[in-house]
Amino acid sequence: MDTKLFARIGAVAFVAIALTTTALQLREERKPELTEAVTVNEPDGDPLPEMLRLCSELGQLAETTNECRLAWAENRHRFLAPGARPMERFPQASPMIGNSGRPSQSQPVVVPSGTGGR
């Protein structure tokens, strides 16, 4: 047999398989895609999360409103306050600085030695 014949049979088989898979894909029913994320807020009596969400939706306009400035200040205060207890929010993290003000012994202190490839 001739090799051209095998090449033609292979090409015809490839085209037949491609057409069959295309027809099967077009027959399948398409499911609607979700384009919007849904956020469920459970009311716990704290209006700050809702206010922060509204301010983030305002974009640059939020910089001019006093309500957003107050909400951001309260959020910073809650997050950065000395009694904020970040270990409750991030239990897997270990503190970098212990109560003594020195780096904790569990974390190695890396000091860069020189500037490298000069």
C-alpha positions as CSV (number, residue, x, y, z in Angstrom):
1,M,0.0,0.0,0.0
2,D,0.9,3.6,-0.6
3,T,1.8,5.9,2.3
4,K,-0.3,8.7,0.8
5,L,-3.3,6.5,1.2
6,F,-2.6,6.0,5.0
7,A,-2.1,9.8,5.4
8,R,-5.4,10.5,3.7
9,I,-7.2,7.9,5.8
10,G,-5.7,9.5,8.9
11,A,-6.7,13.0,7.9
12,V,-10.3,11.9,7.1
13,A,-10.5,10.1,10.5
14,F,-9.1,13.2,12.3
15,V,-11.7,15.5,10.6
16,A,-14.5,13.0,11.4
17,I,-13.5,12.9,15.1
18,A,-13.3,16.7,15.2
19,L,-16.7,17.2,13.7
20,T,-18.3,14.6,16.0
21,T,-16.9,16.2,19.2
22,T,-18.0,19.6,17.9
23,A,-21.5,18.4,17.3
24,L,-21.6,16.8,20.8
25,Q,-20.5,20.0,22.4
26,L,-23.1,22.0,20.6
27,R,-25.9,19.6,21.7
28,E,-25.0,20.0,25.4
29,E,-27.2,22.3,27.4
30,R,-25.3,25.3,28.7
31,K,-25.5,26.3,32.3
32,P,-25.7,30.0,33.1
33,E,-22.5,31.4,34.5
34,L,-22.6,33.3,37.7
35,T,-21.1,36.7,37.1
36,E,-21.7,38.3,40.5
37,A,-20.4,37.2,43.8
38,V,-22.9,37.1,46.6
39,T,-21.8,38.2,50.0
40,V,-23.9,37.1,53.0
41,N,-23.7,39.5,56.0
42,E,-25.0,38.2,59.2
43,P,-26.2,41.2,61.3
44,D,-24.4,41.1,64.6
45,G,-25.2,44.6,65.7
46,D,-21.9,46.1,64.4
47,P,-22.5,48.6,61.6
48,L,-18.8,48.9,60.7
49,P,-18.5,46.1,58.2
50,E,-21.5,47.3,56.2
51,M,-20.1,50.9,56.3
52,L,-16.7,49.7,55.1
53,R,-18.4,47.8,52.2
54,L,-20.4,50.9,51.2
55,C,-17.3,53.1,51.3
56,S,-15.4,50.7,49.1
57,E,-18.2,50.8,46.6
58,L,-18.0,54.6,46.5
59,G,-14.4,54.5,45.3
60,Q,-12.7,57.9,45.3
61,L,-15.8,59.7,46.3
62,A,-15.5,58.0,49.7
63,E,-12.4,60.1,50.4
64,T,-14.6,63.2,50.7
65,T,-17.2,61.8,53.1
66,N,-16.8,62.1,56.8
67,E,-18.7,58.9,57.5
68,C,-16.1,56.9,55.5
69,R,-13.2,58.6,57.1
70,L,-14.7,57.8,60.5
71,A,-15.3,54.2,59.5
72,W,-11.7,53.8,58.3
73,A,-10.4,55.4,61.5
74,E,-12.4,53.0,63.6
75,N,-11.3,50.0,61.6
76,R,-7.6,51.1,62.0
77,H,-8.2,51.6,65.7
78,R,-9.7,48.1,66.1
79,F,-6.9,46.5,64.1
80,L,-3.9,48.3,65.4
81,A,-4.9,48.9,69.0
82,P,-2.7,47.4,71.7
83,G,-5.6,45.2,72.9
84,A,-6.6,44.2,69.4
85,R,-5.6,40.5,70.0
86,P,-4.4,39.7,66.5
87,M,-3.7,36.1,67.5
88,E,-7.5,35.5,67.6
89,R,-7.8,36.7,64.0
90,F,-4.6,34.9,62.8
91,P,-4.1,31.8,65.1
92,Q,-1.6,30.2,62.7
93,A,0.8,33.2,62.9
94,S,3.4,33.4,65.7
95,P,4.4,36.8,67.0
96,M,7.6,38.3,65.5
97,I,8.3,40.4,68.7
98,G,7.7,39.0,72.1
99,N,6.4,40.8,75.2
100,S,9.9,41.9,76.1
101,G,10.2,44.0,72.9
102,R,12.9,41.7,71.5
103,P,12.4,39.3,68.6
104,S,11.0,36.0,69.8
105,Q,13.3,33.0,69.9
106,S,11.1,30.9,67.7
107,Q,11.6,33.2,64.7
108,P,15.2,33.4,63.4
109,V,16.5,36.9,62.9
110,V,18.0,37.3,59.4
111,V,20.6,40.1,59.0
112,P,21.7,40.8,55.5
113,S,25.4,40.5,55.0
114,G,26.5,43.1,52.4
115,T,24.9,44.2,49.2
116,G,25.6,41.1,47.2
117,G,26.9,41.0,43.6
118,R,29.2,44.0,43.5
